[in-house]
Amino acid sequence: MPGAELRGVTLDCADPQALAGFYGALTGMRELFSSAGFVALTNDAGCDLGFQRVDGYRAPEWPGQDVPQQLHLDFRSDDLTATEALALELGATRPDHQPGDGRWRVLLDPAGHPFCLTSS
């Protein structure tokens, strides 16, 4: 039976270099490719993270749906408090709405995309 393997995820944004810098610093991923309109990060795990420039980009709203989040990324961390502090230092923000009863933490990247930190 044919199958497909996830190769990467690409996020729309206004500034691919800036957003790649944020996620590279947060995850330790390194630049695989860069152009004026696209940057890809890799860590050789088989799933790269891309960032593409979109003219007129509008950040998602969390938790509202006037501009839907469309997707969000989940990151596992052995130390949620330290990883959250790093993300905030790098430019993420922590919205008031935090579902999940503390099992995960929702943050917004510098372009407004929600992402979660979890210990599991």
C-alpha positions in Angstrom: 0.0 0.0 0.0 1.5 3.4 -0.9 2.3 5.7 2.0 3.5 9.2 2.6 6.0 10.4 5.1 5.7 13.8 6.6 8.8 15.8 5.3 8.1 19.2 6.7 5.7 21.8 7.9 5.7 25.4 6.6 4.3 28.4 8.3 3.1 31.6 6.6 4.6 34.8 8.0 5.7 38.3 7.1 9.4 37.8 7.8 10.7 34.3 7.2 14.3 35.1 8.4 13.1 36.5 11.7 10.6 33.6 12.4 13.3 31.0 11.5 15.7 32.7 13.9 13.1 32.4 16.7 12.4 28.7 16.1 16.1 27.9 15.5 17.0 29.4 18.8 14.1 27.7 20.6 14.7 24.2 19.1 18.3 24.1 18.1 17.4 23.4 14.5 19.8 24.8 11.9 19.3 26.5 8.6 18.9 24.1 5.7 18.0 26.6 3.0 17.3 30.4 2.8 16.1 32.8 0.2 14.4 36.2 0.4 10.9 34.5 0.7 11.6 31.2 2.3 13.7 29.6 5.1 13.9 26.0 6.1 15.3 24.6 9.3 16.4 21.0 9.9 17.7 18.8 12.7 18.1 15.7 10.6 15.1 14.0 12.3 13.2 13.8 9.0 10.7 16.6 9.5 11.9 20.1 8.6 10.3 23.4 9.6 9.8 26.1 6.9 8.8 29.7 6.9 7.4 31.4 3.8 6.8 35.1 3.2 3.1 36.0 2.6 2.2 39.5 1.4 -0.5 41.0 3.7 0.1 38.3 6.3 -2.4 38.4 9.2 -1.5 36.7 12.5 -3.9 34.1 13.8 -6.0 35.1 16.8 -5.9 32.9 19.9 -8.3 31.7 21.1 -10.6 33.6 18.8 -11.4 32.4 15.3 -11.8 35.7 13.3 -8.4 34.8 11.9 -8.2 31.1 12.5 -5.0 29.5 13.9 -5.0 27.0 10.9 -2.5 24.8 12.7 -0.3 24.9 15.7 3.0 23.1 16.6 3.6 21.0 19.8 7.0 20.8 21.3 8.0 18.4 24.1 10.3 19.6 26.8 11.8 18.1 29.9 11.6 21.4 31.7 8.5 23.4 30.8 9.4 26.4 32.9 12.9 26.8 31.4 11.7 26.3 27.9 8.8 28.7 28.4 11.3 31.3 29.8 13.5 30.8 26.7 10.6 31.2 24.3 9.5 34.4 26.1 13.0 35.8 26.0 13.2 35.0 22.3 10.0 37.0 21.6 7.1 34.7 22.2 4.1 35.9 24.3 1.9 34.0 26.7 -1.8 34.6 26.1 -4.2 34.6 29.0 -6.3 31.7 27.7 -4.5 28.5 28.8 -6.6 25.4 28.3 -5.4 21.9 29.4 -5.3 22.3 33.2 -1.5 22.8 33.2 -0.7 19.7 31.0 0.7 22.0 28.4 1.4 25.7 27.9 0.2 27.7 24.9 2.5 30.5 23.6 2.4 32.7 20.6 5.4 33.0 18.4 6.6 36.4 17.2 4.3 36.1 14.1 1.3 35.2 16.2 1.1 31.4 15.6 0.0 29.5 18.7 2.3 26.7 19.7 2.3 24.4 22.7 4.9 23.2 25.1 4.3 19.8 26.8 6.2 17.4 29.0 4.7 14.3 27.3 
